[in-house]
Amino acid sequence: MDGVLQKCNDSITDDNRMGSDPLIMLLQEKHHTTDETDIKNLYENPQVWRYRARLTVDHLSQMLNSREETCKMLQLFLKDEHHLRVLRLIPNVIRLQKMLTKTFGRKLDRTEGAVLTIDKIKQQMDHGGTLNEFKEYLDSYTEAWEAVRQSLETYSCCANGGILRVGKSHCRKPIDDKTPVCYLLPTYKDTGLCAYLTLRFLLEKQNAFLDDYCRHKQIPYRSLPRVHVKDISVAHLISFHPDKDLLPMILANCNYSFEVGHGTKIDYNFVNLERQLMDRFLFSKSVIIGLNEIDVFTYRAENTNGAVLDALSKRIVQEKIPHVLQGQIELELRKIPFSDLCESLDILDVAISFLKSVGTEKPQTLLYNFMTKVLKMEKSFPSQKAQQSIMCCHAMSWWMKLALERATSLMKYNQEPFEGIADNFTKPLTEKQKSFLEKTFSALPLDAISSLVELMFEFIVLKIDIQIDLEDDSYCNISDKSLCDYLKEFPDSLPYNESSVVDISLLKVIDSLTTDQNEDNQITIGHSVNFWTFINNMLITKHHQRN
C-alpha cells in the first residue's frame, strides 16, 4: 500500500498539465472566463481580483527596457531618478546647515558635537520658537541622506587640498533623534563629511545630468546659465516631486485598459513623456559653479586660524614674547587644568577677533586691561605672570603659546592635536624615518628641540591649516616638497616685528635634518603633523628623563 501511495504522489507531483489542479490554476491565475460571465457581479469573478502591477516609476522603467523603442534621455532620467528627485531639497539642506552654523558655530568643540543629539536640539529650537522650521529642514536632509548614502560609499571629491571620502560605517547610519549633531555639520573630516559630501554629491549630480542633456540635445554645455552655490534656488535646480509632479505626468502618458478574460493592457507614450520631461524639468536649468564655496562648520578650537592671525598682524604689529618670560609662563601653564587652558584659549579667540577688526591705539597696552576693561571679560588669563606682562602686541605669540600647550595636552590624551588638517599633510612616518629622527635629535639640547617644536607648530597653523581653493590658478600642491627647505625660509615670513624673529641658531637644527641624503629618509611637508607629533613626544620624554 505504501508503494502505491508513493507512486500516486509522484504522479501528481509530476503532472504539469494546466487544469490538473484547481488550486494550481488559481495560484497561476489561469481561470478562463466563460461567455456567461455576469457583468453585474464582477466582484464574484476571481479574475477581477487578480494582482496587477501598479503604475510606478519602476514599472515604467521595466516597460521601457522591454521595448525596442529607444528614448535615450528618458532612460537616463529613469536611471538617475532616485537621485534627481531629491535635488529639489538642496535649498533646505543649505538652510539647515546655515541654521546650525548660526546656532552652534564657534561654540561647540568636536567632543560636544559628538554627544549633542538631534532630540536635544529640538528642545532648544522649541524654546527658541524655530522648531517647525528646523523640522522642515531636517526632514529634507534626512530624505536626501537616505537617497544618496549608499552611493556615498564609493564617492570621493577633491576639496581642502585633498581627496575626501566618507567612511562606510557612517554611510550605513540612518538619521534619527539619537543621531549626534556632528552628522549634520559639514566639515572636511570624520562625521562632518556626511553633511558635506551629501550636498556636494547632489550638486555634482545636477551638473553631470545637465551635461548628458546637452549631449542629447546637441547644444553646448557652456551655453547653459551658471549659478554659484551661495545663490542657489529651486528655480535653478532639476526640481520635481515624485508623487505630485512626476507620477501625474506618467499617468497622463499611459493608456490603461482592462478586458475581462484578458486582463489589463498598459501602453506608455514614451516619446511624448520624454519630451515633456525635458521641457518641464530640464529646460533652462543652471550649471552650479564654485562647488568649493560650500560653507563648512567651524568648531570652537578652529576659531582662530592662519588667516585670522595674518589679519591681526596687519592691524597691530606683533612681537614674540621675550624668551625669558616665555619660560616663566610655561611653568605656570603646565600646572593649570586642561579645561581652564581651553577656556582661556576660547576667551582669547574672542579678544583677537576684536583686535583684528578695531585694533588699538597703543599696542603696548596690557592685553589683560584690554580684555577686562574694554571687552568686560572675566577670568581671561590662566597665568599670573602672563596677566602682568602680555601686551596687545604679544596677542599672536600668546595665542600660539596657549594653542601649543592645548595641542600637546590633547596628544598626551591620545586625541588629535590638529582638527581639520587635510589628509595629504598627515602622512605617517616610516620606521626608517623615525630611526633617523631619533638618531638626529638624541644629541640635541632641550632648548633646541623645544624651539623646533614651537616653530613647526607655527608652520602648521600659518601655512598648512588654511583654506585652499583647488580651482585657484595659484594653487600648488606642496605636500611632496621638502619640509626642511620650507622651514629654512619660514622664519623670515613670520608676521612678527623684525626685532623679535626666531633665533638664527634654529636653522642649524633644521640643517641637521638634511645630513642624510637617502631619499627614503626625506621628510616632506606631507609629514608635517606626524613630524611635529614625533619630535614633541621626544621633547616630553627628555623632560621626564631630566626630572
C-alpha positions as semicolon CSV with decimal commas, in nm:
position;residue;x (nm);y (nm);z (nm)
1;M;0,000;0,000;0,000
2;D;0,281;0,242;0,083
3;G;0,435;0,180;-0,256
4;V;0,104;0,253;-0,433
5;L;0,057;0,579;-0,238
6;Q;0,410;0,690;-0,313
7;K;0,357;0,614;-0,683
8;C;0,036;0,821;-0,685
9;N;0,206;1,110;-0,506
10;D;0,489;1,108;-0,756
11;S;0,242;1,101;-1,043
12;I;0,052;1,402;-0,904
13;T;0,372;1,590;-0,840
14;D;0,496;1,534;-1,194
15;D;0,164;1,633;-1,352
16;N;0,237;1,969;-1,517
17;R;-0,082;1,994;-1,722
18;M;-0,278;2,315;-1,682
19;G;-0,613;2,241;-1,527
20;S;-0,497;1,931;-1,348
21;D;-0,536;2,103;-1,011
22;P;-0,787;2,385;-0,938
23;L;-0,557;2,524;-0,670
24;I;-0,265;2,545;-0,914
25;M;-0,490;2,718;-1,168
26;L;-0,599;2,970;-0,904
27;L;-0,244;3,045;-0,793
28;Q;-0,123;3,083;-1,152
29;E;-0,432;3,286;-1,246
30;K;-0,523;3,059;-1,538
31;H;-0,901;3,066;-1,497
32;H;-1,078;3,130;-1,824
33;T;-1,390;3,340;-1,819
34;T;-1,689;3,190;-1,997
35;D;-1,935;3,377;-2,209
36;E;-2,183;3,355;-1,922
37;T;-1,986;3,600;-1,702
38;D;-2,228;3,827;-1,517
39;I;-2,109;4,184;-1,567
40;K;-2,321;4,298;-1,274
41;N;-2,140;4,062;-1,035
42;L;-1,779;4,113;-1,136
43;Y;-1,672;4,119;-0,772
44;E;-1,754;3,746;-0,762
45;N;-1,518;3,676;-1,052
46;P;-1,167;3,572;-0,930
47;Q;-1,003;3,739;-1,230
48;V;-1,121;4,080;-1,115
49;W;-0,912;4,040;-0,801
50;R;-0,604;3,921;-0,986
51;Y;-0,277;4,103;-0,900
52;R;-0,187;4,379;-1,143
53;A;0,132;4,579;-1,149
54;R;0,100;4,934;-1,013
55;L;0,181;5,228;-1,232
56;T;0,510;5,343;-1,082
57;V;0,845;5,476;-1,197
58;D;0,991;5,127;-1,164
59;H;0,712;4,979;-1,377
60;L;0,767;5,248;-1,639
61;S;1,137;5,170;-1,643
62;Q;1,073;4,796;-1,682
63;M;0,832;4,856;-1,970
64;L;1,077;5,092;-2,143
65;N;1,364;4,844;-2,115
66;S;1,148;4,565;-2,260
67;R;1,058;4,765;-2,573
68;E;1,262;4,820;-2,884
69;E;1,166;5,185;-2,881
70;T;1,472;5,397;-2,791
71;C;1,429;5,706;-2,575
72;K;1,783;5,770;-2,456
73;M;1,708;6,077;-2,242
74;L;1,412;5,908;-2,075
75;Q;1,628;5,605;-1,996
76;L;1,896;5,826;-1,839
77;F;1,634;6,012;-1,638
78;L;1,478;5,693;-1,501
79;K;1,821;5,551;-1,420
80;D;1,908;5,853;-1,201
81;E;1,555;5,937;-1,086
82;H;1,618;5,817;-0,728
83;H;1,889;6,087;-0,700
84;L;1,729;6,354;-0,917
85;R;1,410;6,352;-0,707
86;V;1,599;6,493;-0,405
87;L;1,772;6,777;-0,591
88;R;1,469;6,988;-0,500
89;L;1,576;6,955;-0,134
90;I;1,916;7,124;-0,180
91;P;1,797;7,472;-0,068
92;N;1,653;7,327;0,254
93;V;1,972;7,129;0,318
94;I;2,173;7,451;0,285
95;R;1,927;7,633;0,513
96;L;1,964;7,359;0,776
97;Q;2,342;7,391;0,769
98;K;2,323;7,770;0,796
99;M;2,076;7,747;1,086
100;L;2,302;7,508;1,277
101;T;2,611;7,715;1,198
102;K;2,440;8,027;1,328
103;T;2,332;7,845;1,644
104;F;2,645;7,644;1,723
105;G;2,926;7,790;1,511
106;R;3,243;7,851;1,715
107;K;3,051;7,741;2,027
108;L;3,088;7,363;2,005
109;D;3,403;7,157;2,008
110;R;3,415;6,821;1,834
111;T;3,362;6,627;2,155
112;E;3,043;6,819;2,233
113;G;2,923;6,777;1,874
114;A;2,956;6,400;1,909
115;V;2,727;6,383;2,215
116;L;2,469;6,654;2,141
117;T;2,181;6,467;1,976
118;I;1,903;6,586;1,747
119;D;1,631;6,537;2,009
120;K;1,816;6,777;2,242
121;I;1,848;7,030;1,960
122;K;1,472;7,006;1,903
123;Q;1,417;7,100;2,265
124;Q;1,642;7,405;2,222
125;M;1,465;7,502;1,899
126;D;1,127;7,463;2,068
127;H;1,226;7,714;2,336
128;G;1,352;7,948;2,064
129;G;1,035;7,924;1,853
130;T;1,210;7,775;1,548
131;L;1,118;7,409;1,594
132;N;0,883;7,383;1,293
133;E;1,138;7,543;1,065
134;F;1,410;7,311;1,195
135;K;1,189;7,003;1,145
136;E;1,116;7,102;0,785
137;Y;1,485;7,141;0,703
138;L;1,579;6,826;0,894
139;D;1,318;6,618;0,708
140;S;1,462;6,741;0,379
141;Y;1,815;6,647;0,484
142;T;1,702;6,306;0,610
143;E;1,528;6,230;0,279
144;A;1,833;6,342;0,082
145;W;2,064;6,136;0,304
146;E;1,856;5,821;0,259
147;A;1,862;5,870;-0,119
148;V;2,240;5,910;-0,153
149;R;2,408;5,739;0,142
150;Q;2,457;5,409;-0,040
151;S;2,619;5,591;-0,333
152;L;2,844;5,788;-0,097
153;E;3,023;5,465;-0,001
154;T;3,208;5,478;-0,335
155;Y;3,205;5,856;-0,390
156;S;3,501;6,092;-0,349
157;C;3,581;6,452;-0,438
158;C;3,872;6,695;-0,420
159;A;3,847;6,970;-0,158
160;N;4,062;7,140;0,104
161;G;4,381;7,021;-0,063
162;G;4,296;6,651;-0,058
163;I;4,057;6,376;-0,164
164;L;3,755;6,343;0,064
165;R;3,575;6,015;0,129
166;V;3,324;5,930;0,397
167;G;3,364;5,605;0,589
168;K;3,128;5,321;0,502
169;S;3,032;5,285;0,867
170;H;2,900;5,643;0,864
171;C;2,708;5,584;0,539
172;R;2,517;5,296;0,693
173;K;2,372;5,500;0,978
174;P;2,020;5,646;0,938
175;I;1,933;5,991;1,070
176;D;1,704;5,984;1,374
177;D;1,652;6,170;1,701
178;K;1,951;5,996;1,862
179;T;2,190;6,097;1,585
180;P;2,465;6,336;1,705
181;V;2,457;6,683;1,552
182;C;2,808;6,631;1,410
183;Y;2,644;6,428;1,130
184;L;2,459;6,744;1,020
185;L;2,754;6,987;1,039
186;P;2,959;6,998;0,715
187;T;3,334;6,962;0,771
188;Y;3,629;6,818;0,582
189;K;3,676;6,515;0,807
190;D;3,508;6,245;1,014
191;T;3,129;6,256;1,059
192;G;3,107;6,606;0,911
193;L;3,183;6,453;0,571
194;C;2,830;6,306;0,572
195;A;2,676;6,653;0,551
196;Y;2,945;6,798;0,323
197;L;2,953;6,513;0,070
198;T;2,573;6,475;0,064
199;L;2,544;6,831;-0,061
200;R;2,849;6,805;-0,287
201;F;2,722;6,480;-0,443
202;L;2,383;6,629;-0,527
203;L;2,537;6,942;-0,680
204;E;2,766;6,732;-0,899
205;K;2,471;6,509;-0,995
206;Q;2,284;6,812;-1,130
207;N;2,584;6,920;-1,339
208;A;2,650;6,568;-1,470
209;F;2,289;6,517;-1,576
210;L;2,274;6,855;-1,748
211;D;2,589;6,753;-1,936
212;D;2,408;6,439;-2,060
213;Y;2,110;6,654;-2,155
214;C;2,328;6,887;-2,361
215;R;2,489;6,599;-2,548
216;H;2,147;6,454;-2,627
217;K;2,010;6,789;-2,746
218;Q;2,341;6,869;-2,921
219;I;2,375;7,206;-2,753
220;P;2,695;7,345;-2,593
221;Y;2,721;7,277;-2,220
222;R;2,881;7,619;-2,173
223;S;2,566;7,784;-2,311
224;L;2,366;7,687;-2,002
225;P;2,318;7,953;-1,733
226;R;2,554;7,946;-1,433
227;V;2,483;7,995;-1,064
228;H;2,709;7,997;-0,759
229;V;2,638;7,761;-0,471
230;K;2,555;8,052;-0,239
231;D;2,288;8,180;-0,483
232;I;2,103;7,852;-0,549
233;S;1,723;7,848;-0,553
234;V;1,467;7,588;-0,659
235;A;1,436;7,761;-0,998
236;H;1,798;7,671;-1,079
237;L;1,757;7,302;-0,998
238;I;1,614;6,993;-1,163
239;S;1,322;7,007;-0,925
240;F;1,024;6,773;-0,912
241;H;0,823;6,582;-0,654
242;P;0,793;6,212;-0,743
243;D;0,424;6,189;-0,646
244;K;0,297;6,539;-0,718
245;D;0,488;6,612;-1,040
246;L;0,635;6,300;-1,200
247;L;0,360;6,044;-1,138
248;P;0,078;6,262;-1,284
249;M;0,293;6,310;-1,593
250;I;0,340;5,934;-1,623
251;L;-0,035;5,872;-1,584
252;A;-0,112;6,135;-1,848
253;N;0,103;5,942;-2,096
254;C;-0,032;5,598;-2,008
255;N;-0,316;5,413;-2,183
256;Y;-0,455;5,170;-1,923
257;S;-0,729;4,932;-2,033
258;F;-0,895;4,622;-1,882
259;E;-1,080;4,342;-2,056
260;V;-1,244;4,056;-1,870
261;G;-1,074;3,735;-1,965
262;H;-0,762;3,905;-2,096
263;G;-0,654;4,120;-1,801
264;T;-0,500;4,465;-1,817
265;K;-0,319;4,625;-2,105
266;I;-0,076;4,911;-2,037
267;D;0,077;5,124;-2,310
268;Y;0,304;5,426;-2,249
269;N;0,366;5,709;-2,489
270;F;0,741;5,713;-2,425
271;V;0,827;5,971;-2,688
272;N;0,577;6,226;-2,561
273;L;0,673;6,158;-2,198
274;E;1,041;6,215;-2,277
275;R;0,963;6,545;-2,446
276;Q;0,752;6,665;-2,152
277;L;1,023;6,567;-1,902
278;M;1,286;6,769;-2,086
279;D;1,058;7,070;-2,132
280;R;0,937;7,081;-1,773
281;F;1,228;6,955;-1,562
282;L;1,544;7,026;-1,765
283;F;1,485;7,332;-1,979
284;S;1,668;7,648;-1,859
285;K;1,822;7,479;-1,555
286;S;2,158;7,608;-1,433
287;V;2,505;7,462;-1,404
288;I;2,628;7,504;-1,046
289;I;2,977;7,652;-1,017
290;G;3,210;7,718;-0,727
291;L;3,147;7,384;-0,559
292;N;3,432;7,462;-0,320
293;E;3,219;7,751;-0,191
294;I;3,015;7,511;0,022
295;D;3,030;7,658;0,371
296;V;3,192;7,436;0,633
297;F;3,124;7,441;1,004
298;T;3,386;7,589;1,236
299;Y;3,429;7,422;1,572
300;R;3,543;7,623;1,870
301;A;3,902;7,501;1,856
302;E;3,922;7,603;1,488
303;N;3,805;7,960;1,553
304;T;4,140;8,136;1,522
305;N;4,348;8,023;1,226
306;G;4,625;8,143;1,000
307;A;4,402;8,388;0,813
308;V;4,280;8,549;1,137
309;L;4,631;8,580;1,276
310;D;4,754;8,729;0,949
311;A;4,476;8,991;0,966
312;L;4,571;9,064;1,327
313;S;4,937;9,122;1,237
314;K;4,833;9,368;0,965
315;R;4,617;9,563;1,210
316;I;4,864;9,560;1,503
317;V;5,238;9,499;1,469
318;Q;5,305;9,172;1,650
319;E;5,609;9,076;1,858
320;K;5,716;8,748;2,011
321;I;5,702;8,714;2,387
322;P;6,058;8,756;2,525
323;H;6,235;8,423;2,572
324;V;6,288;8,462;2,948
325;L;5,922;8,550;3,000
326;Q;5,814;8,251;2,791
327;G;5,995;8,012;3,023
328;Q;5,826;8,157;3,331
329;I;5,484;8,140;3,168
330;E;5,534;7,781;3,054
331;L;5,598;7,669;3,411
332;E;5,265;7,820;3,520
333;L;5,072;7,680;3,223
334;R;5,181;7,324;3,300
335;K;5,013;7,346;3,640
336;I;4,664;7,452;3,526
337;P;4,383;7,205;3,441
338;F;4,317;7,126;3,076
339;S;3,964;7,270;3,097
340;D;4,097;7,606;3,220
341;L;4,350;7,609;2,937
342;C;4,076;7,553;2,678
343;E;3,855;7,820;2,836
344;S;4,139;8,073;2,829
345;L;4,203;7,998;2,462
346;D;3,833;8,042;2,380
347;I;3,830;8,381;2,553
348;L;4,147;8,484;2,372
349;D;3,982;8,390;2,041
350;V;3,712;8,649;2,109
351;A;3,967;8,914;2,202
352;I;4,170;8,851;1,885
353;S;3,858;8,876;1,669
354;F;3,802;9,226;1,813
355;L;4,167;9,328;1,787
356;K;4,194;9,228;1,422
357;S;3,883;9,433;1,344
358;V;3,922;9,751;1,551
359;G;4,286;9,741;1,660
360;T;4,417;9,954;1,946
361;E;4,588;10,292;1,960
362;K;4,857;10,162;2,196
363;P;4,992;9,815;2,104
364;Q;5,191;9,819;2,431
365;T;4,867;9,822;2,633
366;L;4,839;9,520;2,860
367;L;4,620;9,261;2,692
368;Y;4,461;9,190;3,030
369;N;4,345;9,552;3,058
370;F;4,203;9,545;2,705
371;M;4,010;9,224;2,774
372;T;3,875;9,322;3,117
373;K;3,817;9,698;3,079
374;V;3,725;9,725;2,711
375;L;3,567;9,385;2,642
376;K;3,446;9,334;3,002
377;M;3,578;8,977;3,016
378;E;3,648;8,779;3,330
379;K;3,898;8,502;3,404
380;S;4,089;8,590;3,092
381;F;4,440;8,475;3,192
382;P;4,541;8,136;3,332
383;S;4,890;8,264;3,419
384;Q;4,959;8,540;3,670
385;K;5,290;8,621;3,501
386;A;5,122;8,645;3,160
387;Q;4,849;8,868;3,303
388;Q;5,111;9,113;3,428
389;S;5,333;9,109;3,117
390;I;5,149;9,020;2,795
391;M;5,066;9,322;2,580
392;C;4,836;9,358;2,279
393;C;5,140;9,333;2,052
394;H;5,200;8,987;2,202
395;A;4,846;8,860;2,125
396;M;4,953;8,631;1,841
397;S;5,252;8,490;2,028
398;W;5,033;8,437;2,337
399;W;4,772;8,255;2,130
400;M;5,042;8,033;1,981
401;K;5,166;7,953;2,331
402;L;4,820;7,854;2,459
403;A;4,734;7,663;2,142
404;L;5,065;7,475;2,159
405;E;5,000;7,376;2,520
406;R;4,649;7,263;2,430
407;A;4,771;7,056;2,132
408;T;5,039;6,895;2,349
409;S;4,780;6,805;2,614
410;L;4,549;6,655;2,352
411;M;4,838;6,448;2,221
412;K;4,904;6,317;2,573
413;Y;4,537;6,212;2,594
414;N;4,572;6,026;2,259
415;Q;4,348;6,277;2,082
416;E;4,406;6,459;1,754
417;P;4,611;6,775;1,826
418;F;4,504;6,933;1,495
419;E;4,145;6,936;1,370
420;G;4,054;6,986;1,007
421;I;4,401;6,932;0,858
422;A;4,387;6,789;0,504
423;D;4,481;6,422;0,476
424;N;4,774;6,491;0,245
425;F;4,951;6,666;0,535
426;T;4,906;6,376;0,779
427;K;5,124;6,122;0,601
428;P;5,271;5,875;0,855
429;L;5,644;5,849;0,916
430;T;5,816;5,527;0,814
431;E;6,024;5,325;1,059
432;K;6,340;5,435;0,879
433;Q;6,238;5,800;0,914
434;K;6,166;5,754;1,284
435;S;6,505;5,591;1,340
436;F;6,674;5,873;1,151
437;L;6,495;6,138;1,359
438;E;6,577;5,964;1,687
439;K;6,943;5,949;1,589
440;T;6,942;6,314;1,475
441;F;6,767;6,465;1,779
442;S;6,901;6,245;2,057
443;A;7,214;6,459;2,090
444;L;7,036;6,796;2,068
445;P;6,970;7,003;2,382
446;L;6,617;7,052;2,513
447;D;6,603;7,418;2,413
448;A;6,684;7,335;2,050
449;I;6,413;7,069;2,025
450;S;6,165;7,296;2,207
451;S;6,233;7,578;1,960
452;L;6,177;7,344;1,665
453;V;5,851;7,215;1,817
454;E;5,730;7,574;1,851
455;L;5,842;7,672;1,500
456;M;5,685;7,361;1,350
457;F;5,358;7,434;1,528
458;E;5,355;7,788;1,385
459;F;5,430;7,645;1,041
460;I;5,131;7,411;1,060
461;V;4,896;7,685;1,182
462;L;5,008;7,957;0,939
463;K;5,098;7,759;0,627
464;I;4,907;7,430;0,634
465;D;4,589;7,474;0,838
466;I;4,442;7,723;0,593
467;Q;4,155;7,720;0,346
468;I;4,272;7,617;-0,002
469;D;4,084;7,665;-0,328
470;L;4,190;7,387;-0,563
471;E;4,039;7,575;-0,858
472;D;4,258;7,880;-0,796
473;D;4,520;7,928;-1,067
474;S;4,781;7,999;-0,799
475;Y;4,717;7,670;-0,617
476;C;5,024;7,449;-0,577
477;N;5,034;7,113;-0,402
478;I;5,331;7,136;-0,165
479;S;5,274;6,812;0,026
480;D;5,558;6,637;-0,162
481;K;5,806;6,922;-0,117
482;S;6,097;6,904;0,126
483;L;5,993;7,021;0,472
484;C;6,348;7,131;0,553
485;D;6,364;7,363;0,252
486;Y;6,041;7,535;0,355
487;L;6,136;7,558;0,723
488;K;6,460;7,738;0,635
489;E;6,262;8,018;0,469
490;F;5,971;8,014;0,712
491;P;6,121;8,221;1,000
492;D;6,163;8,519;0,766
493;S;5,794;8,501;0,670
494;L;5,662;8,505;1,027
495;P;5,435;8,808;1,082
496;Y;5,639;8,936;1,376
497;N;5,840;9,253;1,415
498;E;6,193;9,207;1,274
499;S;6,344;9,263;1,616
500;S;6,171;8,953;1,750
501;V;6,223;8,693;1,480
502;V;6,321;8,334;1,554
503;D;6,677;8,281;1,677
504;I;6,910;8,215;1,383
505;S;7,062;7,918;1,568
506;L;6,741;7,728;1,499
507;L;6,847;7,700;1,136
508;K;7,129;7,469;1,247
509;V;6,872;7,232;1,389
510;I;6,680;7,239;1,062
511;D;7,001;7,179;0,866
512;S;7,062;6,866;1,070
513;L;6,758;6,710;0,904
514;T;6,931;6,723;0,564
515;T;7,254;6,549;0,659
516;D;7,119;6,214;0,545
517;Q;7,100;6,216;0,165
518;N;6,892;5,897;0,148
519;E;6,565;5,993;-0,021
520;D;6,380;5,730;0,182
521;N;6,451;5,936;0,493
522;Q;6,348;6,270;0,344
523;I;6,079;6,445;0,549
524;T;5,821;6,615;0,328
525;I;5,556;6,872;0,409
526;G;5,308;6,585;0,387
527;H;5,468;6,450;0,706
528;S;5,422;6,781;0,893
529;V;5,162;6,675;1,150
530;N;5,325;6,344;1,235
531;F;5,672;6,503;1,232
532;W;5,556;6,759;1,490
533;T;5,395;6,485;1,700
534;F;5,711;6,275;1,689
535;I;5,954;6,550;1,792
536;N;5,712;6,675;2,059
537;N;5,699;6,325;2,207
538;M;6,079;6,321;2,208
539;L;6,078;6,655;2,391
540;I;5,834;6,525;2,653
541;T;6,045;6,213;2,702
542;K;6,361;6,421;2,750
543;H;6,182;6,639;3,008
544;H;6,079;6,329;3,203
545;Q;6,431;6,187;3,189
546;R;6,579;6,511;3,320
547;N;6,328;6,534;3,603
